[in-house]
Structures are given as C-alpha cells and as structure tokens.
Amino acid sequence: MIKILDFTFLLFYCLIIYWLSDQSTLPAPMWFEFQDKLYHAGAYSVMGLLAWRSFKHFIEPSIILGLLCLAFCSLYGLSDEWHQSFVAGRESDSADWLADTSGAALAIFFCLNYTNNKWVKG
C-alpha cells in the first residue's frame, strides 16, 4: 500500500508542475532577480524526495537509486522546459532546467547521506 501512495504522490506532484507550466503567467511576486530559479530548485528538490521515496521500493543500492532519481527529475525538468516553449507567454530557459536539476541533486544528496547514516555516525 505504501508503494502505491508514494507513486501516487510523485505522479500528482508531476501533474501539478505540468499544470503550472501550462499557465501563461504565474501569480508569484518577484522581489529580486533570479528568484524564479529558487522556485525551480525548491520545487524539484521536493520532486527529488518524492522520487526517492517512490523508487526506493524497487532499487536497493543507494547510489543507483540516487542516480535514477536524479535522471528522472532532470529529464522531467527538461521535458517541462520543452513543454513551456509551446505555451503562450512562457519561454524555455536552460537556466531553469539547471535549477531544476540542482534542486533535485541537493535533495538526493541529503537522502544519500541520511541513508548511509553519515550524519548519525558523525
């Protein structure tokens, strides 16, 4: 049952990102330059955590799990940027994709360290 819930959360989250990318504008205030990169990194760090939870049911070695999660998030970010290139009022930006991948990588790095008990062992 937990496997189904984990995949459902990941799928639902991916659908939310798709829906947001399909909007011509987003109602987010811009307080400083490149703030949208923080939004991208934050959103994809959550996706990285959800991917970790979903894929850990099927993949045992942590490093392989981490690489698979990173590949999934990065490819989804790439497809999302491509999708935005077709949405009126939106544009595709490689810096956004880099922020997506970086956010996912950061979350997956923490998952790897937590799984290997490096924080607990000191």
DONU-745195 format. One record per residue: residue number from 1; x, y, z of N, C-alpha, C in turn. Coordinates in steps of 0.05 Angstrom, whole numbers, always signed. Each point is the difference from the previous one (the first is absolute). Layout:
! residues N
+-----+--------+--------+--------+--------+---------+--------+--------+--------+--------+
: seq :  neast : nnorth :    nup : caeast : canorth :   caup :  ceast : cnorth :    cup :
+-----+--------+--------+--------+--------+---------+--------+--------+--------+--------+
: NUM :      X :      Y :      Z :      X :       Y :      Z :      X :      Y :      Z :
...
+-----+--------+--------+--------+--------+---------+--------+--------+--------+--------+
! end
This chain:
! residues 122
+-----+--------+--------+--------+--------+---------+--------+--------+--------+--------+
: seq :  neast : nnorth :    nup : caeast : canorth :   caup :  ceast : cnorth :    cup :
+-----+--------+--------+--------+--------+---------+--------+--------+--------+--------+
:   1 :    +16 :    -24 :     +0 :    -16 :     +24 :     +0 :    +17 :    +25 :     +0 :
:   2 :    +22 :     +0 :    +15 :    +17 :     +24 :     +1 :    +13 :     +5 :    -27 :
:   3 :     +6 :    -21 :    -15 :    +11 :      +4 :    -27 :    -19 :    +15 :    -18 :
:   4 :    -25 :     -7 :     +2 :    -20 :     +13 :    -17 :     -3 :    +30 :     +9 :
:   5 :     +0 :     +5 :    +26 :     -2 :     +27 :     +9 :    +24 :    +17 :     -9 :
:   6 :    +24 :    -11 :     +3 :    +24 :     +14 :     -9 :     -1 :     +7 :    -29 :
:   7 :     -7 :    -19 :    -17 :     -2 :      +6 :    -29 :    -23 :    +19 :     -6 :
:   8 :    -22 :     -2 :    +15 :    -22 :     +19 :     -4 :     +8 :    +28 :     +6 :
:   9 :    +15 :     +4 :    +22 :    +10 :     +27 :     +7 :    +18 :    +11 :    -21 :
:  10 :    +18 :    -17 :    -10 :    +19 :      +9 :    -21 :    -15 :     +7 :    -25 :
:  11 :    -19 :    -17 :     -8 :    -15 :      +6 :    -24 :    -16 :    +25 :     +3 :
:  12 :    -14 :     +4 :    +22 :    -15 :     +24 :     +5 :    +17 :    +25 :     +0 :
:  13 :    +24 :     -2 :    +12 :    +18 :     +23 :     +0 :     +9 :     +7 :    -28 :
:  14 :     +6 :    -21 :    -16 :     +8 :      +5 :    -28 :    -23 :    +13 :    -16 :
:  15 :    -24 :     -8 :     +6 :    -23 :     +12 :    -14 :     -4 :    +29 :     +9 :
:  16 :     +5 :     +6 :    +25 :     -1 :     +28 :     +9 :    +21 :    +17 :    -15 :
:  17 :    +24 :    -10 :     -2 :    +21 :     +15 :    -14 :     -8 :     +4 :    -29 :
:  18 :    -11 :    -21 :    -12 :     -9 :      +2 :    -28 :    -21 :    +22 :     -3 :
:  19 :    -20 :     +0 :    +19 :    -21 :     +19 :     -1 :    +10 :    +29 :     +3 :
:  20 :    +19 :     +3 :    +19 :    +11 :     +27 :     +4 :    +15 :     +9 :    -24 :
:  21 :    +14 :    -18 :    -13 :    +15 :      +7 :    -25 :    -18 :     +6 :    -23 :
:  22 :    -24 :     -9 :     +1 :    -19 :      +5 :    -21 :    -14 :    +27 :     +2 :
:  23 :     +4 :    +14 :    +22 :    -12 :     +26 :     +4 :    +17 :    +22 :    -14 :
:  24 :    -13 :    +19 :    -12 :    +15 :     +21 :    -14 :    +15 :    +18 :    +19 :
:  25 :    -11 :     +4 :    +24 :    +14 :     +16 :    +21 :     -6 :    -14 :    +27 :
:  26 :    +18 :     +5 :    +18 :     -3 :     -10 :    +28 :     -2 :    +23 :    +19 :
:  27 :    -17 :     -1 :    +19 :     -4 :     +22 :    +19 :    +20 :     +1 :    +23 :
:  28 :    +25 :     -1 :     -7 :    +21 :      +0 :    +20 :    +14 :    +27 :     -1 :
:  29 :     +1 :    +15 :    +23 :    +14 :     +26 :     +0 :    +30 :     -4 :     -4 :
:  30 :    +12 :    +18 :    -15 :    +29 :      -1 :     -4 :    +13 :    +22 :    +16 :
:  31 :    +14 :     -8 :    +21 :    +13 :     +19 :    +18 :    +29 :     +5 :     -8 :
:  32 :    +13 :    -19 :    -13 :    +27 :      +4 :     -9 :     +5 :    -16 :    -25 :
:  33 :    +22 :     +7 :    -14 :     +7 :     -13 :    -25 :     +7 :    -29 :     +5 :
:  34 :     -7 :    -17 :    -17 :     +5 :     -29 :     +1 :    -15 :    -14 :    +22 :
:  35 :    -20 :    +12 :    +11 :    -16 :     -12 :    +21 :    -14 :    -26 :    -11 :
:  36 :     -7 :     +1 :    -26 :    -13 :     -24 :    -11 :    +18 :    -24 :     +0 :
:  37 :    +26 :     +4 :     +1 :    +19 :     -23 :     +1 :     -3 :    -14 :    +27 :
:  38 :     -5 :    +16 :    +21 :     -4 :     -12 :    +27 :    -26 :    -16 :     +0 :
:  39 :    -21 :    +11 :    -13 :    -25 :     -15 :     -2 :     +5 :    -27 :    -14 :
:  40 :    +15 :     +1 :    -22 :     +6 :     -25 :    -15 :    +15 :    -20 :    +17 :
:  41 :    +21 :    +10 :    +13 :    +16 :     -18 :    +17 :    -16 :    -12 :    +23 :
:  42 :    -17 :    +17 :    +12 :    -17 :     -10 :    +22 :    -20 :    -20 :     -9 :
:  43 :    -13 :     +5 :    -22 :    -20 :     -18 :    -11 :    +12 :    -27 :     -7 :
:  44 :    +24 :     +1 :    -13 :    +12 :     -25 :     -8 :    +15 :    -15 :    +22 :
:  45 :     +6 :    +14 :    +22 :    +10 :     -14 :    +23 :    -22 :    -17 :    +13 :
:  46 :    -24 :    +11 :     +0 :    -23 :     -16 :     +9 :     -4 :    -24 :    -18 :
:  47 :     +2 :     +5 :    -26 :     -3 :     -23 :    -19 :    +22 :    -20 :     +5 :
:  48 :    +24 :     +8 :     +6 :    +22 :     -19 :     +5 :     -6 :    -17 :    +25 :
:  49 :    -12 :    +12 :    +20 :     -7 :     -15 :    +24 :    -23 :    -20 :     -6 :
:  50 :    -19 :     +9 :    -15 :    -22 :     -18 :     -7 :     +9 :    -22 :    -19 :
:  51 :    +18 :     +6 :    -18 :    +12 :     -21 :    -17 :    +15 :    -20 :    +17 :
:  52 :    +16 :     +9 :    +19 :    +15 :     -17 :    +18 :    -19 :    -20 :    +14 :
:  53 :    -22 :    +12 :    +11 :    -19 :     -17 :    +15 :    -13 :    -20 :    -19 :
:  54 :     -6 :     +8 :    -24 :    -13 :     -18 :    -19 :    +18 :    -22 :    -10 :
:  55 :    +25 :     +7 :     -8 :    +17 :     -20 :    -13 :    +15 :    -18 :    +20 :
:  56 :     +1 :     +8 :    +26 :    +15 :     -16 :    +19 :    -13 :    -27 :     +5 :
:  57 :    -25 :     -3 :     -8 :    -14 :     -26 :     +3 :    +11 :    -21 :    -19 :
:  58 :    +13 :     +9 :    -21 :     +9 :     -18 :    -21 :    +30 :     -1 :     -5 :
:  59 :    +15 :    +19 :    +11 :    +28 :      +2 :     -5 :    +15 :     +0 :    +26 :
:  60 :    +19 :    -18 :     +4 :    +13 :      -3 :    +26 :    +25 :    +17 :     +3 :
:  61 :    +20 :     -2 :    -18 :    +24 :     +16 :     +5 :     -7 :    +30 :     +0 :
:  62 :     +8 :    +14 :    +21 :     -7 :     +29 :     +2 :    +11 :    +16 :    -23 :
:  63 :    +24 :     -5 :     -9 :    +12 :     +16 :    -21 :    -16 :     -3 :    -26 :
:  64 :     -8 :    -24 :     -6 :    -16 :      -5 :    -24 :    -28 :    +14 :     +3 :
:  65 :    -11 :     -2 :    +23 :    -25 :     +13 :     +6 :     +2 :    +30 :     -4 :
:  66 :    +22 :    +11 :    +11 :     +4 :     +29 :     -3 :     +3 :     +9 :    -29 :
:  67 :    +15 :    -16 :    -15 :     +4 :      +7 :    -28 :    -26 :     -2 :    -16 :
:  68 :    -16 :    -21 :     +6 :    -25 :      -3 :    -14 :    -19 :    +24 :     +7 :
:  69 :     -1 :     +7 :    +25 :    -17 :     +23 :     +9 :     +9 :    +26 :    -14 :
:  70 :    +26 :     +4 :     +0 :    +11 :     +24 :    -13 :     -7 :     +0 :    -30 :
:  71 :     +4 :    -23 :    -13 :     -7 :      -1 :    -29 :    -29 :     +5 :     -5 :
:  72 :    -18 :    -11 :    +17 :    -28 :      +4 :     -3 :     -7 :    +29 :     +3 :
:  73 :    +10 :    +13 :    +21 :     -7 :     +28 :     +5 :    +12 :    +18 :    -22 :
:  74 :    +24 :     -5 :     -8 :    +13 :     +16 :    -20 :    -15 :     -2 :    -27 :
:  75 :     -7 :    -25 :     -7 :    -14 :      -4 :    -26 :    -28 :    +12 :     +2 :
:  76 :    -13 :     -1 :    +23 :    -26 :     +12 :     +2 :     +2 :    +30 :     -2 :
:  77 :    +21 :    +12 :    +12 :     +5 :     +28 :     -2 :     +5 :     +9 :    -29 :
:  78 :    +16 :    -17 :    -14 :     +5 :      +6 :    -28 :    -26 :     -1 :    -17 :
:  79 :    -16 :    -20 :     +5 :    -25 :      -2 :    -15 :    -19 :    +23 :     +8 :
:  80 :     +1 :     +9 :    +24 :    -16 :     +22 :     +9 :     +8 :    +26 :    -14 :
:  81 :    +26 :     +4 :     -2 :    +10 :     +24 :    -15 :     -9 :     -1 :    -29 :
:  82 :     +2 :    -24 :    -12 :     -9 :      -3 :    -28 :    -30 :     +6 :     -2 :
:  83 :    -15 :    -10 :    +19 :    -29 :      +5 :     +1 :     -6 :    +30 :     +1 :
:  84 :    +15 :    +14 :    +17 :     -4 :     +29 :     +3 :     +6 :    +15 :    -26 :
:  85 :    +16 :    -11 :    -17 :     +7 :     +14 :    -25 :    -25 :     +2 :    -19 :
:  86 :    -20 :    -16 :     +6 :    -25 :      +1 :    -16 :    -23 :    +15 :    +13 :
:  87 :     +5 :    +10 :    +24 :    -21 :     +14 :    +15 :     +3 :    +30 :     -5 :
:  88 :    -22 :    +13 :     -8 :     +1 :     +29 :     -5 :     +6 :    +14 :    +26 :
:  89 :    +18 :    +19 :     -2 :     +8 :     +16 :    +24 :    +23 :    -13 :    +16 :
:  90 :     +8 :    -24 :     -7 :    +21 :     -14 :    +14 :    +23 :     -4 :    -19 :
:  91 :    +23 :     -6 :    +11 :    +24 :      -6 :    -16 :    +16 :    -21 :    +13 :
:  92 :    +15 :    -14 :    -16 :    +17 :     -22 :     +9 :    +27 :    +13 :     +8 :
:  93 :    +11 :     -8 :    +22 :    +25 :     +11 :    +10 :    +18 :    -22 :    +11 :
:  94 :    +24 :     -2 :    -11 :    +18 :     -21 :     +9 :     +9 :     +5 :    +29 :
:  95 :     +0 :    +25 :     +9 :     +7 :      +6 :    +28 :    -22 :    -11 :    +19 :
:  96 :    -24 :     +0 :     -9 :    -22 :     -12 :    +16 :     +4 :    -30 :     +3 :
:  97 :     +8 :    -13 :    -23 :     +5 :     -28 :     +1 :    +24 :     -6 :    +19 :
:  98 :    +20 :    +17 :     -1 :    +23 :      -4 :    +18 :     -8 :     +3 :    +29 :
:  99 :    -18 :    +19 :     +5 :    -10 :      +4 :    +28 :    -17 :    -24 :     +8 :
: 100 :    -16 :    -11 :    -18 :    -15 :     -24 :     +5 :    +18 :    -23 :     +8 :
: 101 :    +20 :     -5 :    -16 :    +18 :     -22 :     +5 :    +16 :     +4 :    +25 :
: 102 :     +8 :    +25 :     +5 :    +16 :      +6 :    +25 :    -17 :     -4 :    +25 :
: 103 :    -25 :     +8 :     -1 :    -18 :      -4 :    +23 :     -4 :    -30 :     +6 :
: 104 :     -4 :    -15 :    -21 :     -4 :     -29 :     +3 :    +26 :    -13 :    +10 :
: 105 :    +22 :     +9 :    -10 :    +26 :     -11 :     +8 :     +5 :     +5 :    +30 :
: 106 :     -6 :    +24 :     +9 :     +4 :      +7 :    +28 :    -17 :    -18 :    +18 :
: 107 :    -26 :     -4 :     -7 :    -17 :     -17 :    +16 :    +10 :    -29 :     +0 :
: 108 :     +8 :     -9 :    -23 :    +10 :     -28 :     -2 :    +26 :     -4 :    +15 :
: 109 :    +17 :    +21 :     +0 :    +25 :      -1 :    +15 :     -7 :     -4 :    +30 :
: 110 :    -19 :    +15 :    +10 :     -8 :      -3 :    +28 :    -12 :    -27 :     +6 :
: 111 :    -15 :    -11 :    -19 :    -11 :     -27 :     +3 :    +22 :    -20 :     +1 :
: 112 :    +20 :     +3 :    -17 :    +22 :     -19 :     +0 :    +16 :     +1 :    +26 :
: 113 :     +5 :    +24 :    +10 :    +14 :      +2 :    +25 :    -16 :    -10 :    +24 :
: 114 :    -26 :     +5 :     -1 :    -17 :     -10 :    +22 :     -1 :    -31 :     -1 :
: 115 :     -3 :    -11 :    -23 :     -2 :     -29 :     -3 :    +26 :    -14 :     +8 :
: 116 :    +23 :    +13 :     -5 :    +25 :     -12 :     +8 :     +8 :     +7 :    +28 :
: 117 :    -17 :    +13 :    +15 :     +4 :      +7 :    +28 :    +24 :    +16 :     +6 :
: 118 :     +9 :    +16 :    -19 :    +24 :     +17 :     +4 :     -6 :    +21 :    +21 :
: 119 :    -24 :    +11 :     +1 :     -6 :     +20 :    +19 :     -2 :    -12 :    +28 :
: 120 :    -10 :    -24 :     +2 :     -3 :     -13 :    +26 :    +27 :     -8 :    +11 :
: 121 :    +18 :    -11 :    -17 :    +26 :      -9 :     +9 :    +19 :    +23 :     +7 :
: 122 :     -5 :    +23 :    -12 :    +17 :     +23 :     +5 :    +23 :     -1 :    -17 :
+-----+--------+--------+--------+--------+---------+--------+--------+--------+--------+
! end
